[in-house]
């Protein structure tokens, strides 16, 4: 079950692991496994065979999925990861930062 506190395109802050303290933009989310691929976080080396796309082959660095529990939405005003709350405004439910009250949507 997805809690949708983090969405594609959000800037997030990593709380644990080798990427702790870094931030990046969410590229893709898999709600079935509760993981996200974040630009510049959780980088791994992947061995590639020579092919038409990669004539040289060799090692390629790419982002690996990271669990959603290790990510927090990033608030630029506070310059850190923040908790969010969902507030109903009219017909829509909006995500707001608990630190500043600023809307994340």
HELIX and SHEET records of a PDB file:
HELIX    1   1 UNK A   68  UNK A   70  5                                   3    
SHEET    1   A 6 UNK A  66  UNK A  67  0                                        
SHEET    2   A 6 UNK A  35  UNK A  38 -1                                        
SHEET    3   A 6 UNK A  23  UNK A  30 -1                                        
SHEET    4   A 6 UNK A  11  UNK A  14 -1                                        
SHEET    5   A 6 UNK A  71  UNK A  75 -1                                        
SHEET    6   A 6 UNK A  80  UNK A  82 -1                                        
SHEET    1   B 2 UNK A  43  UNK A  48  0                                        
SHEET    2   B 2 UNK A  58  UNK A  63 -1                                        
SHEET    1   C 2 UNK A  84  UNK A  89  0                                        
SHEET    2   C 2 UNK A  92  UNK A  97 -1                                        
END                                                                             
